[in-house]
């Protein structure tokens, strides 16, 4: 090691060759980006990764397209298995797109550049639901906020919070700065979040987890919370809801849940034997207040139901099929469920896709309904079980939103009006 030293950053002969352009101009540009990020993070070295997940494939303007095209034209290809986040189009259901033709064309071009570089066209914000997800201790370069939290917290894999352009650069060079959440010290808990005062029946409900995540994200900022009081049976879907909401209301990149997540078998393990810098006790009043923040109307007629942000898992779609069994969505209401194409393939094998379509549910893949114009014109408010969707949709779509459980969403869809079970949020 140590053919080149940039400040405190030590690089290998191979890294030096990449910076000189010996591996081609595309690889050279990617290495320059990774090295500069490492210098800013004061990393002592670069660390090899086993995979990457790219957010840059979502079209935000010509700059992103120009950057990806330059990399691809210069011969850059990914050096590790690399998945792709949601795009701006649903390629499996193109008839749903309601945006302008120019944006659609640019979006397709952008998607094509990433495929040219060898990325796998997964088009999902939930790469952890794929069969070949990273294992405990694996170092990866993941973008997409909810995926970052899930990888670090639930899988015990290691990724810093990588954004657009850094993600694909890391995938090309197969390395990241050996700093931040790739290190042991940075992954230790800092803030204690105590939910033991929440009634046990509430702590077992799916709808509790996104609201808890909203509270945590708003309180902890970039620090790492350690949650005590969650049942050890908490599912991956429930834990992903914490991360998704916490990354929306704050800058959450990792959390521990004692007895639930792999680096928090005990309180002492989560904190590394240290005392918490701060203690946060969450009450039912806090939960009700956060839930109310996700709702912008109380009396508007219902126009649409949106589920699947982050993308619904096979298990979530299965529960939706069960709840709709023998019933149909009200003719005045549209229901959209976003999921990944790999999950949809398994759902179709089980015959659930047809059952959902017959009930009046529209599946959306490759994208999400709050970032891409795929929903038909909405007359009335939306109801959702996603804190992330409820957090962003009012500004992105100009819709009034009601937050509720998946049962609330299903009953509302069938009744044609907003239905919410308020007993869910009672103290007792």
C-alpha positions as a Markdown table, in Angstrom:
| # | Residue | x | y | z |
|---|---|---|---|---|
| 1 | Unk | 0.0 | 0.0 | 0.0 |
| 2 | Unk | 1.0 | 3.6 | -0.4 |
| 3 | Unk | 2.0 | 4.5 | -3.9 |
| 4 | Unk | 0.4 | 7.9 | -3.6 |
| 5 | Unk | -0.5 | 10.1 | -0.7 |
| 6 | Unk | -3.1 | 12.8 | -1.0 |
| 7 | Unk | -3.1 | 14.5 | 2.4 |
| 8 | Unk | -3.8 | 11.6 | 4.8 |
| 9 | Unk | -5.3 | 9.4 | 2.1 |
| 10 | Unk | -3.1 | 6.5 | 1.1 |
| 11 | Unk | -3.7 | 4.9 | -2.3 |
| 12 | Unk | -2.4 | 1.8 | -3.9 |
| 13 | Unk | -0.6 | 1.4 | -7.2 |
| 14 | Unk | -3.8 | 0.3 | -8.8 |
| 15 | Unk | -5.6 | 3.4 | -7.5 |
| 16 | Unk | -2.7 | 5.5 | -8.9 |
| 17 | Unk | -3.0 | 3.9 | -12.3 |
| 18 | Unk | -6.8 | 4.6 | -12.3 |
| 19 | Unk | -6.1 | 8.3 | -11.5 |
| 20 | Unk | -3.6 | 8.5 | -14.3 |
| 21 | Unk | -6.2 | 7.2 | -16.8 |
| 22 | Unk | -4.5 | 3.8 | -17.4 |
| 23 | Unk | -7.9 | 2.1 | -17.0 |
| 24 | Unk | -9.7 | 4.4 | -19.3 |
| 25 | Unk | -11.2 | 7.9 | -19.1 |
| 26 | Unk | -14.5 | 6.7 | -17.6 |
| 27 | Unk | -12.8 | 4.9 | -14.8 |
| 28 | Unk | -10.5 | 7.8 | -14.3 |
| 29 | Unk | -13.4 | 10.2 | -13.7 |
| 30 | Unk | -15.0 | 7.8 | -11.3 |
| 31 | Unk | -11.8 | 7.4 | -9.3 |
| 32 | Unk | -11.3 | 11.2 | -9.2 |
| 33 | Unk | -14.7 | 11.5 | -7.6 |
| 34 | Unk | -14.2 | 8.8 | -5.1 |
| 35 | Unk | -10.8 | 10.1 | -4.1 |
| 36 | Unk | -12.1 | 13.6 | -3.6 |
| 37 | Unk | -15.0 | 12.4 | -1.4 |
| 38 | Unk | -12.5 | 10.3 | 0.6 |
| 39 | Unk | -10.3 | 13.5 | 1.1 |
| 40 | Unk | -13.4 | 15.4 | 2.3 |
| 41 | Unk | -14.3 | 12.6 | 4.7 |
| 42 | Unk | -10.6 | 12.4 | 5.9 |
| 43 | Unk | -10.5 | 8.7 | 5.1 |
| 44 | Unk | -7.1 | 7.0 | 5.6 |
| 45 | Unk | -7.7 | 4.7 | 2.6 |
| 46 | Unk | -10.2 | 3.3 | 0.2 |
| 47 | Unk | -12.2 | 0.1 | 1.0 |
| 48 | Unk | -13.4 | -2.5 | -1.4 |
| 49 | Unk | -17.1 | -3.1 | -1.7 |
| 50 | Unk | -19.2 | -6.1 | -2.7 |
| 51 | Unk | -22.0 | -4.2 | -4.4 |
| 52 | Unk | -23.8 | -0.9 | -5.1 |
| 53 | Unk | -27.3 | 0.5 | -5.5 |
| 54 | Unk | -27.7 | 3.6 | -7.7 |
| 55 | Unk | -30.1 | 6.5 | -7.2 |
| 56 | Unk | -28.6 | 8.6 | -10.1 |
| 57 | Unk | -30.9 | 6.8 | -12.6 |
| 58 | Unk | -33.9 | 8.8 | -11.5 |
| 59 | Unk | -34.2 | 11.7 | -14.0 |
| 60 | Unk | -34.0 | 15.2 | -12.5 |
| 61 | Unk | -32.6 | 17.1 | -15.5 |
| 62 | Unk | -30.1 | 17.1 | -18.3 |
| 63 | Unk | -27.1 | 17.3 | -16.0 |
| 64 | Unk | -27.7 | 13.8 | -14.7 |
| 65 | Unk | -28.1 | 12.5 | -18.2 |
| 66 | Unk | -25.0 | 14.2 | -19.5 |
| 67 | Unk | -22.9 | 12.8 | -16.6 |
| 68 | Unk | -24.1 | 9.2 | -17.1 |
| 69 | Unk | -23.7 | 9.5 | -20.9 |
| 70 | Unk | -20.1 | 10.8 | -20.5 |
| 71 | Unk | -19.2 | 7.8 | -18.2 |
| 72 | Unk | -20.8 | 5.3 | -20.6 |
| 73 | Unk | -19.3 | 6.9 | -23.7 |
| 74 | Unk | -15.8 | 6.8 | -22.0 |
| 75 | Unk | -16.2 | 3.1 | -21.5 |
| 76 | Unk | -16.9 | 3.0 | -17.8 |
| 77 | Unk | -18.5 | -0.2 | -16.5 |
| 78 | Unk | -19.3 | -1.2 | -12.9 |
| 79 | Unk | -16.9 | -3.5 | -11.2 |
| 80 | Unk | -19.3 | -4.9 | -8.6 |
| 81 | Unk | -22.9 | -6.2 | -8.8 |
| 82 | Unk | -25.0 | -3.1 | -9.1 |
| 83 | Unk | -28.7 | -2.6 | -8.8 |
| 84 | Unk | -30.8 | 0.4 | -9.9 |
| 85 | Unk | -33.2 | 2.5 | -7.9 |
| 86 | Unk | -36.6 | 3.7 | -9.1 |
| 87 | Unk | -36.6 | 5.5 | -12.5 |
| 88 | Unk | -39.0 | 8.1 | -13.8 |
| 89 | Unk | -41.0 | 5.6 | -15.9 |
| 90 | Unk | -42.9 | 2.3 | -15.4 |
| 91 | Unk | -41.6 | 0.3 | -18.3 |
| 92 | Unk | -44.0 | -2.6 | -17.6 |
| 93 | Unk | -47.0 | -0.3 | -17.6 |
| 94 | Unk | -46.1 | 2.5 | -20.0 |
| 95 | Unk | -49.7 | 3.4 | -20.5 |
| 96 | Unk | -49.8 | 4.9 | -17.0 |
| 97 | Unk | -47.4 | 7.7 | -17.8 |
| 98 | Unk | -49.0 | 11.1 | -17.9 |
| 99 | Unk | -46.0 | 13.4 | -18.2 |
| 100 | Unk | -44.6 | 15.2 | -21.2 |
| 101 | Unk | -43.0 | 13.3 | -24.0 |
| 102 | Unk | -39.6 | 15.1 | -23.8 |
| 103 | Unk | -39.1 | 14.0 | -20.1 |
| 104 | Unk | -40.1 | 10.5 | -21.0 |
| 105 | Unk | -37.5 | 10.3 | -23.7 |
| 106 | Unk | -34.8 | 11.8 | -21.5 |
| 107 | Unk | -35.7 | 9.3 | -18.7 |
| 108 | Unk | -35.4 | 6.4 | -21.1 |
| 109 | Unk | -32.0 | 7.6 | -22.3 |
| 110 | Unk | -30.8 | 8.0 | -18.7 |
| 111 | Unk | -32.0 | 4.5 | -17.8 |
| 112 | Unk | -30.2 | 3.1 | -20.9 |
| 113 | Unk | -26.9 | 4.7 | -19.9 |
| 114 | Unk | -26.9 | 2.8 | -16.6 |
| 115 | Unk | -27.6 | -0.4 | -18.3 |
| 116 | Unk | -24.8 | 0.3 | -20.7 |
| 117 | Unk | -22.5 | 0.5 | -17.7 |
| 118 | Unk | -23.5 | -3.0 | -16.6 |
| 119 | Unk | -26.1 | -2.1 | -13.9 |
| 120 | Unk | -28.9 | -4.6 | -13.3 |
| 121 | Unk | -32.3 | -3.0 | -14.3 |
| 122 | Unk | -34.1 | -3.7 | -11.0 |
| 123 | Unk | -35.7 | -0.3 | -10.8 |
| 124 | Unk | -36.7 | -0.6 | -7.1 |
| 125 | Unk | -36.2 | 1.5 | -4.0 |
| 126 | Unk | -36.1 | -1.7 | -1.9 |
| 127 | Unk | -33.1 | -3.6 | -3.2 |
| 128 | Unk | -33.0 | -5.5 | 0.1 |
| 129 | Unk | -36.1 | -7.4 | -1.2 |
| 130 | Unk | -34.0 | -8.9 | -3.9 |
| 131 | Unk | -32.7 | -12.5 | -3.6 |
| 132 | Unk | -29.0 | -11.4 | -3.7 |
| 133 | Unk | -29.0 | -8.7 | -1.0 |
| 134 | Unk | -25.8 | -8.0 | 1.0 |
| 135 | Unk | -25.0 | -10.0 | 4.1 |
| 136 | Unk | -23.9 | -9.0 | 7.6 |
| 137 | Unk | -20.6 | -7.1 | 7.5 |
| 138 | Unk | -20.6 | -6.6 | 3.7 |
| 139 | Unk | -19.4 | -3.2 | 2.6 |
| 140 | Unk | -21.5 | -1.7 | -0.1 |
| 141 | Unk | -22.2 | 1.7 | -1.7 |
| 142 | Unk | -26.0 | 2.2 | -1.5 |
| 143 | Unk | -27.9 | 5.3 | -2.4 |
| 144 | Unk | -31.7 | 5.9 | -1.8 |
| 145 | Unk | -32.4 | 6.9 | 1.7 |
| 146 | Unk | -34.6 | 4.1 | 2.9 |
| 147 | Unk | -32.3 | 1.5 | 1.4 |
| 148 | Unk | -29.3 | 2.9 | 3.2 |
| 149 | Unk | -31.1 | 2.7 | 6.6 |
| 150 | Unk | -32.3 | -0.8 | 5.9 |
| 151 | Unk | -28.8 | -2.1 | 4.8 |
| 152 | Unk | -27.1 | -0.6 | 7.9 |
| 153 | Unk | -29.8 | -1.4 | 10.5 |
| 154 | Unk | -31.6 | -4.5 | 9.5 |
| 155 | Unk | -29.0 | -6.4 | 7.4 |
| 156 | Unk | -26.0 | -5.3 | 9.3 |
| 157 | Unk | -24.3 | -4.5 | 6.0 |
| 158 | Unk | -22.2 | -1.3 | 5.9 |
| 159 | Unk | -22.8 | 1.7 | 3.7 |
| 160 | Unk | -22.4 | 5.4 | 4.2 |
| 161 | Unk | -25.1 | 7.8 | 2.9 |
| 162 | Unk | -24.1 | 8.0 | -0.7 |
| 163 | Unk | -25.8 | 10.4 | -3.1 |
| 164 | Unk | -26.2 | 10.9 | -6.8 |
| 165 | Unk | -23.0 | 10.5 | -8.9 |
| 166 | Unk | -20.9 | 9.3 | -5.9 |
| 167 | Unk | -22.9 | 6.1 | -6.0 |
| 168 | Unk | -22.1 | 5.2 | -9.7 |
| 169 | Unk | -18.5 | 6.3 | -9.3 |
| 170 | Unk | -18.1 | 3.9 | -6.3 |
| 171 | Unk | -19.7 | 1.1 | -8.3 |
| 172 | Unk | -17.2 | 1.7 | -11.2 |
| 173 | Unk | -14.1 | 1.7 | -9.1 |
| 174 | Unk | -15.4 | -0.9 | -6.6 |
| 175 | Unk | -14.3 | 1.2 | -3.7 |
| 176 | Unk | -15.5 | 3.7 | -1.1 |
| 177 | Unk | -13.8 | 5.9 | 1.5 |
| 178 | Unk | -13.0 | 3.8 | 4.6 |
| 179 | Unk | -14.8 | 6.3 | 6.8 |
| 180 | Unk | -18.2 | 7.1 | 8.2 |
| 181 | Unk | -20.6 | 4.2 | 8.6 |
| 182 | Unk | -18.0 | 1.8 | 7.2 |
| 183 | Unk | -16.2 | 2.0 | 10.5 |
| 184 | Unk | -17.0 | 0.4 | 13.8 |
| 185 | Unk | -16.9 | 3.6 | 15.9 |
| 186 | Unk | -19.4 | 5.5 | 13.7 |
| 187 | Unk | -22.0 | 2.7 | 14.0 |
| 188 | Unk | -22.4 | 2.9 | 17.8 |
| 189 | Unk | -25.6 | 4.2 | 19.2 |
| 190 | Unk | -25.8 | 7.7 | 20.5 |
| 191 | Unk | -29.4 | 8.4 | 21.5 |
| 192 | Unk | -31.7 | 6.2 | 23.6 |
| 193 | Unk | -35.3 | 6.0 | 22.3 |
| 194 | Unk | -37.5 | 4.3 | 24.9 |
| 195 | Unk | -40.9 | 3.1 | 23.6 |
| 196 | Unk | -41.7 | 0.8 | 26.5 |
| 197 | Unk | -44.5 | 3.2 | 27.6 |
| 198 | Unk | -46.4 | 2.6 | 24.4 |
| 199 | Unk | -49.1 | 0.0 | 24.9 |
| 200 | Unk | -47.9 | -3.5 | 23.8 |
| 201 | Unk | -50.9 | -3.9 | 21.4 |
| 202 | Unk | -49.8 | -0.7 | 19.6 |
| 203 | Unk | -46.2 | -1.8 | 19.4 |
| 204 | Unk | -47.3 | -4.9 | 17.5 |
| 205 | Unk | -49.2 | -2.9 | 14.8 |
| 206 | Unk | -47.7 | -2.2 | 11.4 |
| 207 | Unk | -49.0 | 1.3 | 11.4 |
| 208 | Unk | -47.0 | 2.2 | 14.6 |
| 209 | Unk | -43.7 | 1.8 | 12.9 |
| 210 | Unk | -43.8 | 4.5 | 10.2 |
| 211 | Unk | -45.1 | 7.0 | 12.8 |
| 212 | Unk | -42.3 | 6.0 | 15.2 |
| 213 | Unk | -39.8 | 6.5 | 12.4 |
| 214 | Unk | -41.2 | 10.0 | 11.8 |
| 215 | Unk | -40.7 | 10.9 | 15.5 |
| 216 | Unk | -37.2 | 9.5 | 15.5 |
| 217 | Unk | -36.1 | 11.2 | 12.3 |
| 218 | Unk | -37.2 | 14.6 | 13.5 |
| 219 | Unk | -35.5 | 14.2 | 16.9 |
| 220 | Unk | -32.1 | 12.6 | 16.1 |
| 221 | Unk | -30.8 | 14.3 | 13.0 |
| 222 | Unk | -27.8 | 12.4 | 11.7 |
| 223 | Unk | -27.1 | 10.7 | 15.0 |
| 224 | Unk | -27.8 | 7.0 | 15.6 |
| 225 | Unk | -30.7 | 6.1 | 17.8 |
| 226 | Unk | -31.1 | 2.9 | 19.9 |
| 227 | Unk | -34.7 | 1.8 | 20.3 |
| 228 | Unk | -35.7 | -0.2 | 23.4 |
| 229 | Unk | -39.1 | -1.7 | 23.7 |
| 230 | Unk | -39.8 | -3.1 | 20.2 |
| 231 | Unk | -41.0 | -6.7 | 20.2 |
| 232 | Unk | -38.3 | -9.2 | 19.1 |
| 233 | Unk | -40.8 | -10.4 | 16.5 |
| 234 | Unk | -40.7 | -7.0 | 14.7 |
| 235 | Unk | -40.8 | -7.9 | 10.9 |
| 236 | Unk | -38.5 | -6.6 | 8.2 |
| 237 | Unk | -41.5 | -4.7 | 6.7 |
| 238 | Unk | -42.1 | -3.0 | 10.1 |
| 239 | Unk | -38.4 | -2.1 | 10.5 |
| 240 | Unk | -38.2 | -0.8 | 6.9 |
| 241 | Unk | -41.0 | 1.6 | 7.8 |
| 242 | Unk | -39.0 | 3.1 | 10.6 |
| 243 | Unk | -36.0 | 3.7 | 8.4 |
| 244 | Unk | -38.1 | 5.1 | 5.5 |
| 245 | Unk | -40.0 | 7.6 | 7.7 |
| 246 | Unk | -36.9 | 8.6 | 9.7 |
| 247 | Unk | -34.9 | 9.3 | 6.5 |
| 248 | Unk | -37.8 | 11.5 | 5.3 |
| 249 | Unk | -38.4 | 13.6 | 8.5 |
| 250 | Unk | -34.6 | 13.7 | 9.3 |
| 251 | Unk | -31.3 | 12.4 | 8.0 |
| 252 | Unk | -31.4 | 8.9 | 9.6 |
| 253 | Unk | -28.9 | 6.5 | 8.1 |
| 254 | Unk | -28.9 | 3.8 | 10.8 |
| 255 | Unk | -30.7 | 2.8 | 13.9 |
| 256 | Unk | -30.5 | 0.0 | 16.4 |
| 257 | Unk | -33.4 | -1.8 | 18.0 |
| 258 | Unk | -32.3 | -3.9 | 21.0 |
| 259 | Unk | -33.2 | -7.5 | 20.6 |
| 260 | Unk | -34.3 | -7.0 | 16.9 |
| 261 | Unk | -31.4 | -5.7 | 14.8 |
| 262 | Unk | -28.1 | -7.6 | 14.3 |
| 263 | Unk | -25.7 | -5.1 | 16.0 |
| 264 | Unk | -27.9 | -4.7 | 19.0 |
| 265 | Unk | -28.4 | -8.0 | 20.7 |
| 266 | Unk | -28.0 | -6.1 | 24.0 |
| 267 | Unk | -28.2 | -2.5 | 25.2 |
| 268 | Unk | -24.4 | -2.5 | 25.8 |
| 269 | Unk | -23.6 | -3.8 | 22.4 |
| 270 | Unk | -25.7 | -1.1 | 20.7 |
| 271 | Unk | -23.9 | 1.6 | 22.6 |
| 272 | Unk | -20.5 | 0.0 | 22.7 |
| 273 | Unk | -20.5 | 0.0 | 26.5 |
| 274 | Unk | -21.0 | 3.8 | 26.6 |
| 275 | Unk | -23.9 | 5.8 | 28.1 |
| 276 | Unk | -26.4 | 7.5 | 25.8 |
| 277 | Unk | -25.7 | 11.1 | 25.0 |
| 278 | Unk | -29.4 | 11.8 | 25.2 |
| 279 | Unk | -32.6 | 9.9 | 26.2 |
| 280 | Unk | -35.9 | 10.3 | 24.4 |
| 281 | Unk | -39.0 | 8.8 | 25.9 |
| 282 | Unk | -41.8 | 8.3 | 23.3 |
| 283 | Unk | -45.4 | 8.5 | 24.5 |
| 284 | Unk | -48.7 | 7.9 | 22.9 |
| 285 | Unk | -49.2 | 11.6 | 22.8 |
| 286 | Unk | -46.0 | 11.9 | 20.7 |
| 287 | Unk | -47.3 | 9.1 | 18.4 |
| 288 | Unk | -50.7 | 10.7 | 17.9 |
| 289 | Unk | -49.1 | 14.1 | 17.3 |
| 290 | Unk | -46.8 | 12.7 | 14.6 |
| 291 | Unk | -49.7 | 10.8 | 13.0 |
| 292 | Unk | -51.7 | 14.0 | 12.8 |
| 293 | Unk | -48.8 | 15.8 | 11.1 |
| 294 | Unk | -49.1 | 13.3 | 8.2 |
| 295 | Unk | -52.7 | 14.2 | 7.6 |
| 296 | Unk | -53.7 | 17.5 | 5.8 |
| 297 | Unk | -57.5 | 17.1 | 5.7 |
| 298 | Unk | -60.3 | 15.6 | 7.8 |
| 299 | Unk | -63.4 | 15.9 | 5.7 |
| 300 | Unk | -62.4 | 15.8 | 2.0 |
| 301 | Unk | -63.9 | 13.1 | -0.2 |
| 302 | Unk | -61.7 | 10.2 | -1.1 |
| 303 | Unk | -60.2 | 10.1 | -4.6 |
| 304 | Unk | -57.2 | 7.8 | -4.4 |
| 305 | Unk | -55.4 | 5.2 | -2.3 |
| 306 | Unk | -51.6 | 4.9 | -2.6 |
| 307 | Unk | -49.6 | 2.0 | -1.1 |
| 308 | Unk | -46.1 | 0.8 | -1.6 |
| 309 | Unk | -43.6 | 3.6 | -0.6 |
| 310 | Unk | -41.1 | 2.0 | -0.1 |
| 311 | Unk | -42.0 | -0.7 | -2.6 |
| 312 | Unk | -44.3 | -3.3 | -1.2 |
| 313 | Unk | -42.8 | -6.7 | -0.4 |
| 314 | Unk | -44.3 | -10.1 | -1.3 |
| 315 | Unk | -45.6 | -10.4 | 2.2 |
| 316 | Unk | -47.3 | -7.0 | 2.1 |
| 317 | Unk | -49.0 | -7.8 | -1.2 |
| 318 | Unk | -50.1 | -11.1 | 0.2 |
| 319 | Unk | -51.8 | -9.4 | 3.1 |
| 320 | Unk | -53.4 | -6.9 | 0.7 |
| 321 | Unk | -54.9 | -9.8 | -1.3 |
| 322 | Unk | -56.3 | -11.3 | 1.9 |
| 323 | Unk | -57.9 | -8.0 | 3.0 |
| 324 | Unk | -59.6 | -7.6 | -0.4 |
| 325 | Unk | -60.7 | -11.2 | -0.8 |
| 326 | Unk | -64.1 | -11.2 | -2.5 |
| 327 | Unk | -64.4 | -7.4 | -2.5 |
| 328 | Unk | -63.9 | -4.6 | -5.0 |
| 329 | Unk | -62.6 | -1.1 | -4.9 |
| 330 | Unk | -65.4 | 1.5 | -5.1 |
| 331 | Unk | -65.9 | 2.8 | -8.6 |
| 332 | Unk | -65.1 | 6.4 | -7.6 |
| 333 | Unk | -61.7 | 5.5 | -6.1 |
| 334 | Unk | -58.4 | 4.5 | -7.7 |
| 335 | Unk | -55.9 | 2.3 | -5.9 |
| 336 | Unk | -52.2 | 2.2 | -6.8 |
| 337 | Unk | -49.7 | -0.1 | -5.3 |
| 338 | Unk | -46.0 | 0.4 | -6.1 |
| 339 | Unk | -43.6 | -2.6 | -6.0 |
| 340 | Unk | -40.4 | -3.9 | -7.7 |
| 341 | Unk | -40.6 | -5.9 | -10.8 |
| 342 | Unk | -38.8 | -8.9 | -9.1 |
| 343 | Unk | -41.5 | -8.9 | -6.4 |
| 344 | Unk | -44.2 | -8.6 | -9.0 |
| 345 | Unk | -42.9 | -11.6 | -10.9 |
| 346 | Unk | -43.2 | -13.7 | -7.7 |
| 347 | Unk | -46.7 | -12.2 | -7.0 |
| 348 | Unk | -47.8 | -13.2 | -10.5 |
| 349 | Unk | -46.5 | -16.7 | -10.0 |
| 350 | Unk | -48.8 | -17.0 | -7.0 |
| 351 | Unk | -51.8 | -15.7 | -8.9 |
| 352 | Unk | -52.1 | -12.6 | -6.8 |
| 353 | Unk | -51.6 | -10.1 | -9.6 |
| 354 | Unk | -54.8 | -11.2 | -11.3 |
| 355 | Unk | -56.7 | -11.2 | -8.0 |
| 356 | Unk | -55.6 | -7.6 | -7.3 |
| 357 | Unk | -56.5 | -6.4 | -10.8 |
| 358 | Unk | -59.9 | -8.0 | -10.4 |
| 359 | Unk | -60.4 | -6.2 | -7.2 |
| 360 | Unk | -59.6 | -2.9 | -8.9 |
| 361 | Unk | -56.0 | -2.4 | -7.8 |
| 362 | Unk | -53.4 | -1.0 | -10.2 |
| 363 | Unk | -49.9 | -2.2 | -9.8 |
| 364 | Unk | -47.1 | 0.3 | -10.5 |
| 365 | Unk | -43.5 | -0.9 | -11.0 |
| 366 | Unk | -40.1 | 0.7 | -11.7 |
| 367 | Unk | -41.1 | 4.0 | -10.1 |
| 368 | Unk | -43.2 | 5.6 | -7.3 |
| 369 | Unk | -46.5 | 7.5 | -7.5 |
| 370 | Unk | -45.2 | 10.6 | -5.6 |
| 371 | Unk | -42.3 | 11.3 | -8.0 |
| 372 | Unk | -43.7 | 10.3 | -11.4 |
| 373 | Unk | -47.0 | 11.4 | -13.0 |
| 374 | Unk | -48.7 | 8.0 | -13.3 |
| 375 | Unk | -51.9 | 8.5 | -11.3 |
| 376 | Unk | -55.0 | 9.6 | -13.1 |
| 377 | Unk | -56.5 | 13.0 | -12.2 |
| 378 | Unk | -57.5 | 12.8 | -8.6 |
| 379 | Unk | -60.8 | 14.2 | -7.4 |
| 380 | Unk | -60.5 | 14.4 | -3.7 |
| 381 | Unk | -57.9 | 13.4 | -1.1 |
| 382 | Unk | -55.5 | 10.5 | -0.9 |
| 383 | Unk | -55.1 | 8.0 | 1.8 |
| 384 | Unk | -51.9 | 6.1 | 2.4 |
| 385 | Unk | -50.2 | 3.8 | 4.9 |
| 386 | Unk | -46.7 | 5.2 | 4.1 |
| 387 | Unk | -45.3 | 8.0 | 6.2 |
| 388 | Unk | -42.8 | 8.8 | 3.4 |
| 389 | Unk | -45.6 | 9.2 | 0.8 |
| 390 | Unk | -47.7 | 11.3 | 3.2 |
| 391 | Unk | -44.7 | 13.4 | 4.0 |
| 392 | Unk | -43.8 | 14.3 | 0.3 |
| 393 | Unk | -47.0 | 14.0 | -1.7 |
| 394 | Unk | -48.8 | 17.2 | -0.6 |
| 395 | Unk | -45.9 | 19.3 | -2.0 |
| 396 | Unk | -45.1 | 17.0 | -4.9 |
| 397 | Unk | -48.6 | 16.3 | -6.1 |
| 398 | Unk | -50.7 | 19.1 | -4.6 |
| 399 | Unk | -52.9 | 16.6 | -2.9 |
| 400 | Unk | -54.5 | 16.5 | 0.5 |
| 401 | Unk | -53.4 | 13.4 | 2.3 |
| 402 | Unk | -54.7 | 11.2 | 5.1 |
| 403 | Unk | -52.4 | 8.8 | 6.8 |
| 404 | Unk | -53.8 | 5.5 | 8.1 |
| 405 | Unk | -53.2 | 1.8 | 8.5 |
| 406 | Unk | -53.4 | -0.6 | 5.6 |
| 407 | Unk | -56.7 | -1.7 | 7.0 |
| 408 | Unk | -57.9 | 1.9 | 6.9 |
| 409 | Unk | -56.7 | 2.2 | 3.3 |
| 410 | Unk | -58.5 | -1.0 | 2.2 |
| 411 | Unk | -61.8 | -0.1 | 4.0 |
| 412 | Unk | -61.7 | 3.4 | 2.6 |
| 413 | Unk | -61.1 | 2.0 | -0.9 |
| 414 | Unk | -64.0 | -0.3 | -0.7 |
| 415 | Unk | -66.4 | 2.2 | 1.0 |
| 416 | Unk | -65.5 | 5.1 | -1.3 |
| 417 | Unk | -64.9 | 7.4 | 1.6 |
| 418 | Unk | -62.2 | 7.9 | 4.2 |
| 419 | Unk | -62.5 | 5.4 | 7.0 |
| 420 | Unk | -60.1 | 5.3 | 10.0 |
| 421 | Unk | -60.2 | 3.3 | 13.2 |
| 422 | Unk | -59.4 | 5.8 | 15.9 |
| 423 | Unk | -59.3 | 3.1 | 18.6 |
| 424 | Unk | -55.9 | 2.2 | 17.2 |
| 425 | Unk | -54.4 | 5.3 | 18.8 |
| 426 | Unk | -56.0 | 5.0 | 22.2 |
| 427 | Unk | -53.8 | 4.9 | 25.3 |
| 428 | Unk | -55.2 | 1.7 | 26.8 |
